[in-house]
Amino acid sequence: MADDDLQSPQGQRDFIRDAVRRLIEKHKAELGKEYARAERDGKVPRRSNQYGMDAERYGERLIDDGLRKGWL
């Protein structure tokens, strides 16, 4: 991305989104562990566990889904 691109709001937003996505991808395992802790503490209850997935793996899958669908 050229420096001129960062002058526009769209360029800044894209730069920030890309940076956050890279950070999320880099720290996905730690984020999965934090999600698992929050689930165990009752802060993020799951409606179901159809596939018998542990909380840590489920957290990582949520991150993957968010990255793939663009909401992370």
FIKOLZA-1660 file (N, C-alpha, C; in steps of 0.1 Angstrom, whole numbers, plus 5000, padded with zeros to 4 digits):
% residues 72
   i   px   py   pz ch aa at
   1 5008 4988 5000  A  M  N
   1 5000 5000 5000  A  M CA
   1 5009 5012 5000  A  M  C
   2 5006 5021 4991  A  A  N
   2 5014 5034 4990  A  A CA
   2 5010 5043 5002  A  A  C
   3 5019 5052 5005  A  D  N
   3 5017 5062 5016  A  D CA
   3 5005 5070 5013  A  D  C
   4 5003 5074 5000  A  D  N
   4 4992 5082 4996  A  D CA
   4 4978 5075 4999  A  D  C
   5 4978 5062 4998  A  D  N
   5 4966 5054 5001  A  D CA
   5 4962 5056 5015  A  D  C
   6 4971 5058 5024  A  L  N
   6 4968 5059 5038  A  L CA
   6 4962 5073 5042  A  L  C
   7 4962 5082 5032  A  Q  N
   7 4956 5096 5035  A  Q CA
   7 4941 5095 5034  A  Q  C
   8 4935 5086 5027  A  S  N
   8 4921 5085 5026  A  S CA
   8 4915 5076 5037  A  S  C
   9 4903 5079 5042  A  P  N
   9 4897 5071 5052  A  P CA
   9 4896 5056 5048  A  P  C
  10 4893 5054 5035  A  Q  N
  10 4892 5040 5031  A  Q CA
  10 4906 5033 5032  A  Q  C
  11 4916 5040 5028  A  G  N
  11 4930 5034 5029  A  G CA
  11 4934 5031 5043  A  G  C
  12 4931 5040 5052  A  Q  N
  12 4934 5038 5066  A  Q CA
  12 4926 5027 5072  A  Q  C
  13 4914 5026 5068  A  R  N
  13 4905 5015 5073  A  R CA
  13 4911 5001 5068  A  R  C
  14 4914 5001 5055  A  D  N
  14 4920 4988 5050  A  D CA
  14 4933 4984 5056  A  D  C
  15 4941 4994 5059  A  F  N
  15 4954 4992 5065  A  F CA
  15 4952 4986 5079  A  F  C
  16 4943 4992 5087  A  I  N
  16 4940 4988 5100  A  I CA
  16 4934 4974 5100  A  I  C
  17 4925 4971 5092  A  R  N
  17 4918 4958 5091  A  R CA
  17 4929 4947 5088  A  R  C
  18 4938 4950 5078  A  D  N
  18 4948 4941 5075  A  D CA
  18 4957 4938 5086  A  D  C
  19 4961 4949 5093  A  A  N
  19 4970 4947 5105  A  A CA
  19 4964 4939 5116  A  A  C
  20 4951 4941 5118  A  V  N
  20 4944 4934 5129  A  V CA
  20 4942 4919 5125  A  V  C
  21 4939 4917 5112  A  R  N
  21 4938 4903 5107  A  R CA
  21 4951 4895 5109  A  R  C
  22 4962 4902 5106  A  R  N
  22 4975 4895 5107  A  R CA
  22 4978 4892 5122  A  R  C
  23 4975 4902 5131  A  L  N
  23 4976 4899 5145  A  L CA
  23 4968 4888 5150  A  L  C
  24 4955 4887 5146  A  I  N
  24 4946 4876 5150  A  I CA
  24 4952 4863 5145  A  I  C
  25 4956 4863 5132  A  E  N
  25 4962 4850 5127  A  E CA
  25 4974 4846 5135  A  E  C
  26 4983 4855 5138  A  K  N
  26 4995 4852 5145  A  K CA
  26 4992 4847 5159  A  K  C
  27 4982 4852 5165  A  H  N
  27 4979 4848 5179  A  H CA
  27 4967 4840 5181  A  H  C
  28 4963 4833 5170  A  K  N
  28 4951 4825 5171  A  K CA
  28 4950 4815 5182  A  K  C
  29 4961 4808 5185  A  A  N
  29 4961 4798 5195  A  A CA
  29 4959 4804 5209  A  A  C
  30 4965 4816 5211  A  E  N
  30 4963 4822 5224  A  E CA
  30 4949 4827 5225  A  E  C
  31 4943 4833 5214  A  L  N
  31 4929 4837 5215  A  L CA
  31 4920 4826 5217  A  L  C
  32 4923 4814 5211  A  G  N
  32 4915 4802 5214  A  G CA
  32 4915 4798 5228  A  G  C
  33 4926 4799 5235  A  K  N
  33 4927 4796 5249  A  K CA
  33 4919 4806 5257  A  K  C
  34 4920 4819 5253  A  E  N
  34 4912 4829 5261  A  E CA
  34 4897 4827 5259  A  E  C
  35 4893 4823 5247  A  Y  N
  35 4879 4820 5245  A  Y CA
  35 4875 4808 5254  A  Y  C
  36 4883 4798 5254  A  A  N
  36 4880 4786 5262  A  A CA
  36 4879 4790 5277  A  A  C
  37 4887 4799 5282  A  R  N
  37 4887 4804 5296  A  R CA
  37 4873 4811 5298  A  R  C
  38 4870 4820 5288  A  A  N
  38 4857 4827 5289  A  A CA
  38 4845 4818 5289  A  A  C
  39 4846 4807 5281  A  E  N
  39 4835 4797 5281  A  E CA
  39 4834 4790 5294  A  E  C
  40 4845 4786 5299  A  R  N
  40 4845 4779 5312  A  R CA
  40 4840 4788 5323  A  R  C
  41 4843 4801 5323  A  D  N
  41 4838 4810 5333  A  D CA
  41 4823 4814 5330  A  D  C
  42 4817 4809 5320  A  G  N
  42 4803 4812 5317  A  G CA
  42 4801 4826 5311  A  G  C
  43 4811 4832 5305  A  K  N
  43 4810 4845 5299  A  K CA
  43 4805 4844 5285  A  K  C
  44 4808 4833 5278  A  V  N
  44 4803 4831 5264  A  V CA
  44 4797 4817 5263  A  V  C
  45 4785 4815 5268  A  P  N
  45 4779 4802 5267  A  P CA
  45 4776 4798 5253  A  P  C
  46 4778 4785 5250  A  R  N
  46 4775 4779 5236  A  R CA
  46 4760 4774 5237  A  R  C
  47 4753 4776 5226  A  R  N
  47 4739 4771 5226  A  R CA
  47 4739 4755 5224  A  R  C
  48 4749 4750 5217  A  S  N
  48 4750 4736 5215  A  S CA
  48 4764 4732 5213  A  S  C
  49 4767 4719 5213  A  N  N
  49 4780 4714 5210  A  N CA
  49 4778 4701 5202  A  N  C
  50 4772 4703 5190  A  Q  N
  50 4768 4692 5181  A  Q CA
  50 4780 4683 5178  A  Q  C
  51 4792 4689 5176  A  Y  N
  51 4803 4681 5171  A  Y CA
  51 4813 4677 5183  A  Y  C
  52 4809 4680 5195  A  G  N
  52 4817 4676 5206  A  G CA
  52 4831 4682 5207  A  G  C
  53 4832 4695 5202  A  M  N
  53 4844 4702 5201  A  M CA
  53 4848 4709 5214  A  M  C
  54 4860 4707 5218  A  D  N
  54 4864 4714 5231  A  D CA
  54 4864 4729 5228  A  D  C
  55 4864 4737 5239  A  A  N
  55 4862 4751 5239  A  A CA
  55 4874 4758 5232  A  A  C
  56 4886 4753 5234  A  E  N
  56 4897 4759 5227  A  E CA
  56 4897 4758 5212  A  E  C
  57 4894 4746 5208  A  R  N
  57 4893 4744 5193  A  R CA
  57 4881 4752 5187  A  R  C
  58 4870 4752 5195  A  Y  N
  58 4858 4760 5190  A  Y CA
  58 4862 4774 5189  A  Y  C
  59 4869 4780 5198  A  G  N
  59 4874 4794 5197  A  G CA
  59 4882 4796 5185  A  G  C
  60 4891 4787 5182  A  E  N
  60 4900 4788 5170  A  E CA
  60 4891 4787 5157  A  E  C
  61 4881 4779 5157  A  R  N
  61 4872 4778 5146  A  R CA
  61 4864 4790 5144  A  R  C
  62 4860 4797 5155  A  L  N
  62 4853 4809 5154  A  L CA
  62 4861 4820 5147  A  L  C
  63 4874 4820 5151  A  I  N
  63 4883 4830 5146  A  I CA
  63 4885 4827 5131  A  I  C
  64 4887 4815 5127  A  D  N
  64 4888 4811 5113  A  D CA
  64 4876 4815 5105  A  D  C
  65 4864 4813 5110  A  D  N
  65 4852 4816 5104  A  D CA
  65 4851 4832 5102  A  D  C
  66 4854 4839 5113  A  G  N
  66 4854 4853 5112  A  G CA
  66 4863 4859 5102  A  G  C
  67 4875 4853 5101  A  L  N
  67 4885 4858 5091  A  L CA
  67 4880 4855 5077  A  L  C
  68 4875 4843 5075  A  R  N
  68 4870 4839 5062  A  R CA
  68 4858 4847 5057  A  R  C
  69 4849 4850 5066  A  K  N
  69 4837 4857 5063  A  K CA
  69 4839 4872 5063  A  K  C
  70 4850 4877 5068  A  G  N
  70 4853 4891 5068  A  G CA
  70 4848 4899 5080  A  G  C
  71 4843 4893 5090  A  W  N
  71 4838 4901 5102  A  W CA
  71 4849 4902 5112  A  W  C
  72 4860 4896 5110  A  L  N
  72 4872 4898 5118  A  L CA
  72 4883 4903 5109  A  L  C
% end
